[in-house]
């Protein structure tokens, strides 16, 4: 496995992109307040023209590698 820094825009808005949360991650459920906090963080990145914002780790793989 290799790691790389990517812009979130490289994941969002790309046609034919699907996000899957693995079964072992589903116990970490969010309620509306956590979704709102994430959404507001994303909006503030643009609003305040932030150069970067740490969102945590995202693991991505091609369908043929799952």
mmCIF file of the N, C-alpha and C atoms, coordinates in Angstrom:
data_MODEL
# 
_entry.id   MODEL 
# 
loop_
_atom_site.group_PDB 
_atom_site.id 
_atom_site.type_symbol 
_atom_site.label_atom_id 
_atom_site.label_alt_id 
_atom_site.label_comp_id 
_atom_site.label_asym_id 
_atom_site.label_entity_id 
_atom_site.label_seq_id 
_atom_site.pdbx_PDB_ins_code 
_atom_site.Cartn_x 
_atom_site.Cartn_y 
_atom_site.Cartn_z 
_atom_site.occupancy 
_atom_site.B_iso_or_equiv 
_atom_site.pdbx_formal_charge 
_atom_site.auth_seq_id 
_atom_site.auth_comp_id 
_atom_site.auth_asym_id 
_atom_site.auth_atom_id 
_atom_site.pdbx_PDB_model_num 
ATOM 1   N N  . UNK A 1 1  ? 0.842   -1.170 0.000   1.00 0.00 ? 1  UNK A N  1 
ATOM 2   C CA . UNK A 1 1  ? 0.000   0.000  0.000   1.00 0.00 ? 1  UNK A CA 1 
ATOM 3   C C  . UNK A 1 1  ? 0.887   1.234  0.000   1.00 0.00 ? 1  UNK A C  1 
ATOM 4   N N  . UNK A 1 2  ? 0.480   2.212  -0.761  1.00 0.00 ? 2  UNK A N  1 
ATOM 5   C CA . UNK A 1 2  ? 1.202   3.481  -0.788  1.00 0.00 ? 2  UNK A CA 1 
ATOM 6   C C  . UNK A 1 2  ? 0.268   4.586  -0.301  1.00 0.00 ? 2  UNK A C  1 
ATOM 7   N N  . UNK A 1 3  ? 0.848   5.658  0.172   1.00 0.00 ? 3  UNK A N  1 
ATOM 8   C CA . UNK A 1 3  ? 0.047   6.797  0.620   1.00 0.00 ? 3  UNK A CA 1 
ATOM 9   C C  . UNK A 1 3  ? 0.402   8.022  -0.201  1.00 0.00 ? 3  UNK A C  1 
ATOM 10  N N  . UNK A 1 4  ? -0.547  8.927  -0.270  1.00 0.00 ? 4  UNK A N  1 
ATOM 11  C CA . UNK A 1 4  ? -0.344  10.148 -1.034  1.00 0.00 ? 4  UNK A CA 1 
ATOM 12  C C  . UNK A 1 4  ? -1.308  11.207 -0.521  1.00 0.00 ? 4  UNK A C  1 
ATOM 13  N N  . UNK A 1 5  ? -0.904  12.447 -0.554  1.00 0.00 ? 5  UNK A N  1 
ATOM 14  C CA . UNK A 1 5  ? -1.795  13.553 -0.219  1.00 0.00 ? 5  UNK A CA 1 
ATOM 15  C C  . UNK A 1 5  ? -2.579  13.935 -1.463  1.00 0.00 ? 5  UNK A C  1 
ATOM 16  N N  . UNK A 1 6  ? -3.886  14.034 -1.318  1.00 0.00 ? 6  UNK A N  1 
ATOM 17  C CA . UNK A 1 6  ? -4.757  14.407 -2.431  1.00 0.00 ? 6  UNK A CA 1 
ATOM 18  C C  . UNK A 1 6  ? -5.704  15.501 -1.984  1.00 0.00 ? 6  UNK A C  1 
ATOM 19  N N  . UNK A 1 7  ? -6.154  16.296 -2.927  1.00 0.00 ? 7  UNK A N  1 
ATOM 20  C CA . UNK A 1 7  ? -7.203  17.267 -2.659  1.00 0.00 ? 7  UNK A CA 1 
ATOM 21  C C  . UNK A 1 7  ? -8.538  16.540 -2.627  1.00 0.00 ? 7  UNK A C  1 
ATOM 22  N N  . UNK A 1 8  ? -9.420  16.985 -1.736  1.00 0.00 ? 8  UNK A N  1 
ATOM 23  C CA . UNK A 1 8  ? -10.732 16.352 -1.644  1.00 0.00 ? 8  UNK A CA 1 
ATOM 24  C C  . UNK A 1 8  ? -11.491 16.473 -2.957  1.00 0.00 ? 8  UNK A C  1 
ATOM 25  N N  . UNK A 1 9  ? -11.206 17.513 -3.726  1.00 0.00 ? 9  UNK A N  1 
ATOM 26  C CA . UNK A 1 9  ? -11.872 17.677 -5.022  1.00 0.00 ? 9  UNK A CA 1 
ATOM 27  C C  . UNK A 1 9  ? -11.471 16.590 -6.008  1.00 0.00 ? 9  UNK A C  1 
ATOM 28  N N  . UNK A 1 10 ? -10.387 15.895 -5.732  1.00 0.00 ? 10 UNK A N  1 
ATOM 29  C CA . UNK A 1 10 ? -10.003 14.778 -6.587  1.00 0.00 ? 10 UNK A CA 1 
ATOM 30  C C  . UNK A 1 10 ? -10.891 13.568 -6.335  1.00 0.00 ? 10 UNK A C  1 
ATOM 31  N N  . UNK A 1 11 ? -11.622 13.565 -5.205  1.00 0.00 ? 11 UNK A N  1 
ATOM 32  C CA . UNK A 1 11 ? -12.528 12.462 -4.893  1.00 0.00 ? 11 UNK A CA 1 
ATOM 33  C C  . UNK A 1 11 ? -13.988 12.833 -5.129  1.00 0.00 ? 11 UNK A C  1 
ATOM 34  N N  . UNK A 1 12 ? -14.330 14.067 -4.855  1.00 0.00 ? 12 UNK A N  1 
ATOM 35  C CA . UNK A 1 12 ? -15.726 14.502 -4.959  1.00 0.00 ? 12 UNK A CA 1 
ATOM 36  C C  . UNK A 1 12 ? -15.959 15.133 -6.329  1.00 0.00 ? 12 UNK A C  1 
ATOM 37  N N  . UNK A 1 13 ? -17.069 14.783 -6.936  1.00 0.00 ? 13 UNK A N  1 
ATOM 38  C CA . UNK A 1 13 ? -17.430 15.390 -8.208  1.00 0.00 ? 13 UNK A CA 1 
ATOM 39  C C  . UNK A 1 13 ? -16.865 14.668 -9.410  1.00 0.00 ? 13 UNK A C  1 
ATOM 40  N N  . UNK A 1 14 ? -16.226 13.550 -9.196  1.00 0.00 ? 14 UNK A N  1 
ATOM 41  C CA . UNK A 1 14 ? -15.694 12.770 -10.308 1.00 0.00 ? 14 UNK A CA 1 
ATOM 42  C C  . UNK A 1 14 ? -16.760 11.758 -10.727 1.00 0.00 ? 14 UNK A C  1 
ATOM 43  N N  . UNK A 1 15 ? -17.137 11.731 -12.008 1.00 0.00 ? 15 UNK A N  1 
ATOM 44  C CA . UNK A 1 15 ? -18.161 10.787 -12.462 1.00 0.00 ? 15 UNK A CA 1 
ATOM 45  C C  . UNK A 1 15 ? -17.781 9.341  -12.146 1.00 0.00 ? 15 UNK A C  1 
ATOM 46  N N  . UNK A 1 16 ? -18.797 8.539  -11.917 1.00 0.00 ? 16 UNK A N  1 
ATOM 47  C CA . UNK A 1 16 ? -18.634 7.105  -11.659 1.00 0.00 ? 16 UNK A CA 1 
ATOM 48  C C  . UNK A 1 16 ? -17.835 6.818  -10.394 1.00 0.00 ? 16 UNK A C  1 
ATOM 49  N N  . UNK A 1 17 ? -17.860 7.722  -9.441  1.00 0.00 ? 17 UNK A N  1 
ATOM 50  C CA . UNK A 1 17 ? -17.157 7.521  -8.174  1.00 0.00 ? 17 UNK A CA 1 
ATOM 51  C C  . UNK A 1 17 ? -18.189 7.105  -7.136  1.00 0.00 ? 17 UNK A C  1 
ATOM 52  N N  . UNK A 1 18 ? -17.924 6.027  -6.416  1.00 0.00 ? 18 UNK A N  1 
ATOM 53  C CA . UNK A 1 18 ? -18.836 5.547  -5.390  1.00 0.00 ? 18 UNK A CA 1 
ATOM 54  C C  . UNK A 1 18 ? -18.079 5.430  -4.080  1.00 0.00 ? 18 UNK A C  1 
ATOM 55  N N  . UNK A 1 19 ? -18.692 5.871  -3.003  1.00 0.00 ? 19 UNK A N  1 
ATOM 56  C CA . UNK A 1 19 ? -18.082 5.779  -1.685  1.00 0.00 ? 19 UNK A CA 1 
ATOM 57  C C  . UNK A 1 19 ? -18.765 4.665  -0.907  1.00 0.00 ? 19 UNK A C  1 
ATOM 58  N N  . UNK A 1 20 ? -17.970 3.762  -0.357  1.00 0.00 ? 20 UNK A N  1 
ATOM 59  C CA . UNK A 1 20 ? -18.490 2.624  0.397   1.00 0.00 ? 20 UNK A CA 1 
ATOM 60  C C  . UNK A 1 20 ? -17.872 2.647  1.782   1.00 0.00 ? 20 UNK A C  1 
ATOM 61  N N  . UNK A 1 21 ? -18.726 2.537  2.793   1.00 0.00 ? 21 UNK A N  1 
ATOM 62  C CA . UNK A 1 21 ? -18.229 2.444  4.164   1.00 0.00 ? 21 UNK A CA 1 
ATOM 63  C C  . UNK A 1 21 ? -18.238 0.967  4.534   1.00 0.00 ? 21 UNK A C  1 
ATOM 64  N N  . UNK A 1 22 ? -17.065 0.390  4.811   1.00 0.00 ? 22 UNK A N  1 
ATOM 65  C CA . UNK A 1 22 ? -16.995 -1.038 5.126   1.00 0.00 ? 22 UNK A CA 1 
ATOM 66  C C  . UNK A 1 22 ? -17.827 -1.392 6.361   1.00 0.00 ? 22 UNK A C  1 
ATOM 67  N N  . UNK A 1 23 ? -18.269 -2.644 6.425   1.00 0.00 ? 23 UNK A N  1 
ATOM 68  C CA . UNK A 1 23 ? -19.095 -3.115 7.529   1.00 0.00 ? 23 UNK A CA 1 
ATOM 69  C C  . UNK A 1 23 ? -18.438 -2.822 8.870   1.00 0.00 ? 23 UNK A C  1 
ATOM 70  N N  . UNK A 1 24 ? -17.136 -3.053 8.982   1.00 0.00 ? 24 UNK A N  1 
ATOM 71  C CA . UNK A 1 24 ? -16.468 -2.856 10.267  1.00 0.00 ? 24 UNK A CA 1 
ATOM 72  C C  . UNK A 1 24 ? -16.412 -1.391 10.681  1.00 0.00 ? 24 UNK A C  1 
ATOM 73  N N  . UNK A 1 25 ? -16.713 -0.454 9.793   1.00 0.00 ? 25 UNK A N  1 
ATOM 74  C CA . UNK A 1 25 ? -16.740 0.967  10.128  1.00 0.00 ? 25 UNK A CA 1 
ATOM 75  C C  . UNK A 1 25 ? -18.144 1.444  10.508  1.00 0.00 ? 25 UNK A C  1 
ATOM 76  N N  . UNK A 1 26 ? -19.147 0.658  10.239  1.00 0.00 ? 26 UNK A N  1 
ATOM 77  C CA . UNK A 1 26 ? -20.523 1.129  10.401  1.00 0.00 ? 26 UNK A CA 1 
ATOM 78  C C  . UNK A 1 26 ? -20.925 1.323  11.853  1.00 0.00 ? 26 UNK A C  1 
ATOM 79  N N  . UNK A 1 27 ? -20.205 0.752  12.802  1.00 0.00 ? 27 UNK A N  1 
ATOM 80  C CA . UNK A 1 27 ? -20.581 0.948  14.198  1.00 0.00 ? 27 UNK A CA 1 
ATOM 81  C C  . UNK A 1 27 ? -20.292 2.378  14.638  1.00 0.00 ? 27 UNK A C  1 
ATOM 82  N N  . UNK A 1 28 ? -19.476 3.097  13.874  1.00 0.00 ? 28 UNK A N  1 
ATOM 83  C CA . UNK A 1 28 ? -19.196 4.494  14.168  1.00 0.00 ? 28 UNK A CA 1 
ATOM 84  C C  . UNK A 1 28 ? -20.272 5.355  13.509  1.00 0.00 ? 28 UNK A C  1 
ATOM 85  N N  . UNK A 1 29 ? -21.453 5.341  14.067  1.00 0.00 ? 29 UNK A N  1 
ATOM 86  C CA . UNK A 1 29 ? -22.558 6.069  13.441  1.00 0.00 ? 29 UNK A CA 1 
ATOM 87  C C  . UNK A 1 29 ? -22.576 7.525  13.877  1.00 0.00 ? 29 UNK A C  1 
ATOM 88  N N  . UNK A 1 30 ? -22.979 8.355  12.960  1.00 0.00 ? 30 UNK A N  1 
ATOM 89  C CA . UNK A 1 30 ? -23.083 9.790  13.200  1.00 0.00 ? 30 UNK A CA 1 
ATOM 90  C C  . UNK A 1 30 ? -24.546 10.169 13.302  1.00 0.00 ? 30 UNK A C  1 
ATOM 91  N N  . UNK A 1 31 ? -24.796 11.230 14.048  1.00 0.00 ? 31 UNK A N  1 
ATOM 92  C CA . UNK A 1 31 ? -26.131 11.803 14.015  1.00 0.00 ? 31 UNK A CA 1 
ATOM 93  C C  . UNK A 1 31 ? -26.058 13.122 13.243  1.00 0.00 ? 31 UNK A C  1 
ATOM 94  N N  . UNK A 1 32 ? -27.158 13.825 13.187  1.00 0.00 ? 32 UNK A N  1 
ATOM 95  C CA . UNK A 1 32 ? -27.233 15.036 12.374  1.00 0.00 ? 32 UNK A CA 1 
ATOM 96  C C  . UNK A 1 32 ? -26.196 16.083 12.779  1.00 0.00 ? 32 UNK A C  1 
ATOM 97  N N  . UNK A 1 33 ? -25.881 16.180 14.055  1.00 0.00 ? 33 UNK A N  1 
ATOM 98  C CA . UNK A 1 33 ? -24.922 17.205 14.495  1.00 0.00 ? 33 UNK A CA 1 
ATOM 99  C C  . UNK A 1 33 ? -23.524 16.959 13.927  1.00 0.00 ? 33 UNK A C  1 
ATOM 100 N N  . UNK A 1 34 ? -23.102 15.693 13.825  1.00 0.00 ? 34 UNK A N  1 
ATOM 101 C CA . UNK A 1 34 ? -21.790 15.404 13.235  1.00 0.00 ? 34 UNK A CA 1 
ATOM 102 C C  . UNK A 1 34 ? -21.771 15.687 11.737  1.00 0.00 ? 34 UNK A C  1 
ATOM 103 N N  . UNK A 1 35 ? -22.860 15.357 11.034  1.00 0.00 ? 35 UNK A N  1 
ATOM 104 C CA . UNK A 1 35 ? -22.937 15.671 9.602   1.00 0.00 ? 35 UNK A CA 1 
ATOM 105 C C  . UNK A 1 35 ? -22.891 17.180 9.380   1.00 0.00 ? 35 UNK A C  1 
ATOM 106 N N  . UNK A 1 36 ? -23.636 17.920 10.208  1.00 0.00 ? 36 UNK A N  1 
ATOM 107 C CA . UNK A 1 36 ? -23.640 19.381 10.081  1.00 0.00 ? 36 UNK A CA 1 
ATOM 108 C C  . UNK A 1 36 ? -22.261 19.967 10.343  1.00 0.00 ? 36 UNK A C  1 
ATOM 109 N N  . UNK A 1 37 ? -21.574 19.444 11.330  1.00 0.00 ? 37 UNK A N  1 
ATOM 110 C CA . UNK A 1 37 ? -20.232 19.948 11.645  1.00 0.00 ? 37 UNK A CA 1 
ATOM 111 C C  . UNK A 1 37 ? -19.279 19.724 10.472  1.00 0.00 ? 37 UNK A C  1 
ATOM 112 N N  . UNK A 1 38 ? -19.325 18.517 9.880   1.00 0.00 ? 38 UNK A N  1 
ATOM 113 C CA . UNK A 1 38 ? -18.474 18.229 8.720   1.00 0.00 ? 38 UNK A CA 1 
ATOM 114 C C  . UNK A 1 38 ? -18.830 19.161 7.562   1.00 0.00 ? 38 UNK A C  1 
ATOM 115 N N  . UNK A 1 39 ? -20.124 19.308 7.271   1.00 0.00 ? 39 UNK A N  1 
ATOM 116 C CA . UNK A 1 39 ? -20.544 20.154 6.158   1.00 0.00 ? 39 UNK A CA 1 
ATOM 117 C C  . UNK A 1 39 ? -20.093 21.593 6.368   1.00 0.00 ? 39 UNK A C  1 
ATOM 118 N N  . UNK A 1 40 ? -20.253 22.101 7.590   1.00 0.00 ? 40 UNK A N  1 
ATOM 119 C CA . UNK A 1 40 ? -19.817 23.468 7.888   1.00 0.00 ? 40 UNK A CA 1 
ATOM 120 C C  . UNK A 1 40 ? -18.308 23.616 7.759   1.00 0.00 ? 40 UNK A C  1 
ATOM 121 N N  . UNK A 1 41 ? -17.554 22.608 8.172   1.00 0.00 ? 41 UNK A N  1 
ATOM 122 C CA . UNK A 1 41 ? -16.099 22.640 7.976   1.00 0.00 ? 41 UNK A CA 1 
ATOM 123 C C  . UNK A 1 41 ? -15.759 22.772 6.496   1.00 0.00 ? 41 UNK A C  1 
ATOM 124 N N  . UNK A 1 42 ? -16.443 21.988 5.658   1.00 0.00 ? 42 UNK A N  1 
ATOM 125 C CA . UNK A 1 42 ? -16.182 22.035 4.219   1.00 0.00 ? 42 UNK A CA 1 
ATOM 126 C C  . UNK A 1 42 ? -16.548 23.398 3.637   1.00 0.00 ? 42 UNK A C  1 
ATOM 127 N N  . UNK A 1 43 ? -17.662 23.957 4.069   1.00 0.00 ? 43 UNK A N  1 
ATOM 128 C CA . UNK A 1 43 ? -18.059 25.284 3.588   1.00 0.00 ? 43 UNK A CA 1 
ATOM 129 C C  . UNK A 1 43 ? -17.067 26.361 4.023   1.00 0.00 ? 43 UNK A C  1 
ATOM 130 N N  . UNK A 1 44 ? -16.568 26.255 5.246   1.00 0.00 ? 44 UNK A N  1 
ATOM 131 C CA . UNK A 1 44 ? -15.636 27.261 5.765   1.00 0.00 ? 44 UNK A CA 1 
ATOM 132 C C  . UNK A 1 44 ? -14.279 27.222 5.074   1.00 0.00 ? 44 UNK A C  1 
ATOM 133 N N  . UNK A 1 45 ? -13.892 26.071 4.561   1.00 0.00 ? 45 UNK A N  1 
ATOM 134 C CA . UNK A 1 45 ? -12.643 25.986 3.803   1.00 0.00 ? 45 UNK A CA 1 
ATOM 135 C C  . UNK A 1 45 ? -12.709 26.960 2.632   1.00 0.00 ? 45 UNK A C  1 
ATOM 136 N N  . UNK A 1 46 ? -13.835 26.948 1.935   1.00 0.00 ? 46 UNK A N  1 
ATOM 137 C CA . UNK A 1 46 ? -14.021 27.849 0.800   1.00 0.00 ? 46 UNK A CA 1 
ATOM 138 C C  . UNK A 1 46 ? -14.260 29.288 1.258   1.00 0.00 ? 46 UNK A C  1 
ATOM 139 N N  . UNK A 1 47 ? -15.116 29.453 2.256   1.00 0.00 ? 47 UNK A N  1 
ATOM 140 C CA . UNK A 1 47 ? -15.488 30.795 2.720   1.00 0.00 ? 47 UNK A CA 1 
ATOM 141 C C  . UNK A 1 47 ? -14.280 31.599 3.176   1.00 0.00 ? 47 UNK A C  1 
ATOM 142 N N  . UNK A 1 48 ? -13.382 30.955 3.907   1.00 0.00 ? 48 UNK A N  1 
ATOM 143 C CA . UNK A 1 48 ? -12.216 31.653 4.444   1.00 0.00 ? 48 UNK A CA 1 
ATOM 144 C C  . UNK A 1 48 ? -10.961 31.436 3.601   1.00 0.00 ? 48 UNK A C  1 
ATOM 145 N N  . UNK A 1 49 ? -11.158 30.828 2.415   1.00 0.00 ? 49 UNK A N  1 
ATOM 146 C CA . UNK A 1 49 ? -10.064 30.622 1.466   1.00 0.00 ? 49 UNK A CA 1 
ATOM 147 C C  . UNK A 1 49 ? -8.855  29.948 2.118   1.00 0.00 ? 49 UNK A C  1 
ATOM 148 N N  . UNK A 1 50 ? -9.142  28.907 2.897   1.00 0.00 ? 50 UNK A N  1 
ATOM 149 C CA . UNK A 1 50 ? -8.072  28.193 3.584   1.00 0.00 ? 50 UNK A CA 1 
ATOM 150 C C  . UNK A 1 50 ? -7.250  27.390 2.574   1.00 0.00 ? 50 UNK A C  1 
ATOM 151 N N  . UNK A 1 51 ? -5.966  27.398 2.752   1.00 0.00 ? 51 UNK A N  1 
ATOM 152 C CA . UNK A 1 51 ? -5.081  26.667 1.842   1.00 0.00 ? 51 UNK A CA 1 
ATOM 153 C C  . UNK A 1 51 ? -5.199  25.164 2.053   1.00 0.00 ? 51 UNK A C  1 
ATOM 154 N N  . UNK A 1 52 ? -5.471  24.749 3.294   1.00 0.00 ? 52 UNK A N  1 
ATOM 155 C CA . UNK A 1 52 ? -5.593  23.320 3.568   1.00 0.00 ? 52 UNK A CA 1 
ATOM 156 C C  . UNK A 1 52 ? -6.435  23.111 4.820   1.00 0.00 ? 52 UNK A C  1 
ATOM 157 N N  . UNK A 1 53 ? -6.925  21.884 4.960   1.00 0.00 ? 53 UNK A N  1 
ATOM 158 C CA . UNK A 1 53 ? -7.723  21.505 6.125   1.00 0.00 ? 53 UNK A CA 1 
ATOM 159 C C  . UNK A 1 53 ? -7.605  20.000 6.278   1.00 0.00 ? 53 UNK A C  1 
ATOM 160 N N  . UNK A 1 54 ? -7.234  19.525 7.455   1.00 0.00 ? 54 UNK A N  1 
ATOM 161 C CA . UNK A 1 54 ? -7.071  18.092 7.676   1.00 0.00 ? 54 UNK A CA 1 
ATOM 162 C C  . UNK A 1 54 ? -8.425  17.450 7.915   1.00 0.00 ? 54 UNK A C  1 
ATOM 163 N N  . UNK A 1 55 ? -8.801  16.505 7.066   1.00 0.00 ? 55 UNK A N  1 
ATOM 164 C CA . UNK A 1 55 ? -10.070 15.795 7.192   1.00 0.00 ? 55 UNK A CA 1 
ATOM 165 C C  . UNK A 1 55 ? -9.903  14.414 7.802   1.00 0.00 ? 55 UNK A C  1 
ATOM 166 N N  . UNK A 1 56 ? -8.683  13.980 7.985   1.00 0.00 ? 56 UNK A N  1 
ATOM 167 C CA . UNK A 1 56 ? -8.450  12.632 8.472   1.00 0.00 ? 56 UNK A CA 1 
ATOM 168 C C  . UNK A 1 56 ? -7.990  11.749 7.332   1.00 0.00 ? 56 UNK A C  1 
ATOM 169 N N  . UNK A 1 57 ? -7.945  10.480 7.584   1.00 0.00 ? 57 UNK A N  1 
ATOM 170 C CA . UNK A 1 57 ? -7.480  9.530  6.573   1.00 0.00 ? 57 UNK A CA 1 
ATOM 171 C C  . UNK A 1 57 ? -8.635  9.039  5.721   1.00 0.00 ? 57 UNK A C  1 
ATOM 172 N N  . UNK A 1 58 ? -8.386  8.940  4.434   1.00 0.00 ? 58 UNK A N  1 
ATOM 173 C CA . UNK A 1 58 ? -9.335  8.356  3.500   1.00 0.00 ? 58 UNK A CA 1 
ATOM 174 C C  . UNK A 1 58 ? -8.593  7.257  2.755   1.00 0.00 ? 58 UNK A C  1 
ATOM 175 N N  . UNK A 1 59 ? -9.138  6.060  2.805   1.00 0.00 ? 59 UNK A N  1 
ATOM 176 C CA . UNK A 1 59 ? -8.532  4.940  2.092   1.00 0.00 ? 59 UNK A CA 1 
ATOM 177 C C  . UNK A 1 59 ? -9.367  4.686  0.850   1.00 0.00 ? 59 UNK A C  1 
ATOM 178 N N  . UNK A 1 60 ? -8.732  4.711  -0.299  1.00 0.00 ? 60 UNK A N  1 
ATOM 179 C CA . UNK A 1 60 ? -9.437  4.509  -1.561  1.00 0.00 ? 60 UNK A CA 1 
ATOM 180 C C  . UNK A 1 60 ? -8.763  3.397  -2.346  1.00 0.00 ? 60 UNK A C  1 
ATOM 181 N N  . UNK A 1 61 ? -9.575  2.642  -3.071  1.00 0.00 ? 61 UNK A N  1 
ATOM 182 C CA . UNK A 1 61 ? -9.023  1.600  -3.934  1.00 0.00 ? 61 UNK A CA 1 
ATOM 183 C C  . UNK A 1 61 ? -9.940  1.435  -5.137  1.00 0.00 ? 61 UNK A C  1 
ATOM 184 N N  . UNK A 1 62 ? -9.379  0.929  -6.198  1.00 0.00 ? 62 UNK A N  1 
ATOM 185 C CA . UNK A 1 62 ? -10.166 0.652  -7.397  1.00 0.00 ? 62 UNK A CA 1 
ATOM 186 C C  . UNK A 1 62 ? -11.053 -0.561 -7.142  1.00 0.00 ? 62 UNK A C  1 
ATOM 187 N N  . UNK A 1 63 ? -12.190 -0.637 -7.844  1.00 0.00 ? 63 UNK A N  1 
ATOM 188 C CA . UNK A 1 63 ? -13.111 -1.758 -7.652  1.00 0.00 ? 63 UNK A CA 1 
ATOM 189 C C  . UNK A 1 63 ? -12.443 -3.107 -7.840  1.00 0.00 ? 63 UNK A C  1 
ATOM 190 N N  . UNK A 1 64 ? -11.517 -3.196 -8.764  1.00 0.00 ? 64 UNK A N  1 
ATOM 191 C CA . UNK A 1 64 ? -10.879 -4.488 -9.016  1.00 0.00 ? 64 UNK A CA 1 
ATOM 192 C C  . UNK A 1 64 ? -9.858  -4.849 -7.940  1.00 0.00 ? 64 UNK A C  1 
ATOM 193 N N  . UNK A 1 65 ? -9.624  -3.958 -6.975  1.00 0.00 ? 65 UNK A N  1 
ATOM 194 C CA . UNK A 1 65 ? -8.680  -4.236 -5.896  1.00 0.00 ? 65 UNK A CA 1 
ATOM 195 C C  . UNK A 1 65 ? -9.378  -4.495 -4.565  1.00 0.00 ? 65 UNK A C  1 
ATOM 196 N N  . UNK A 1 66 ? -10.709 -4.517 -4.578  1.00 0.00 ? 66 UNK A N  1 
ATOM 197 C CA . UNK A 1 66 ? -11.464 -4.734 -3.336  1.00 0.00 ? 66 UNK A CA 1 
ATOM 198 C C  . UNK A 1 66 ? -11.610 -6.213 -3.089  1.00 0.00 ? 66 UNK A C  1 
# 
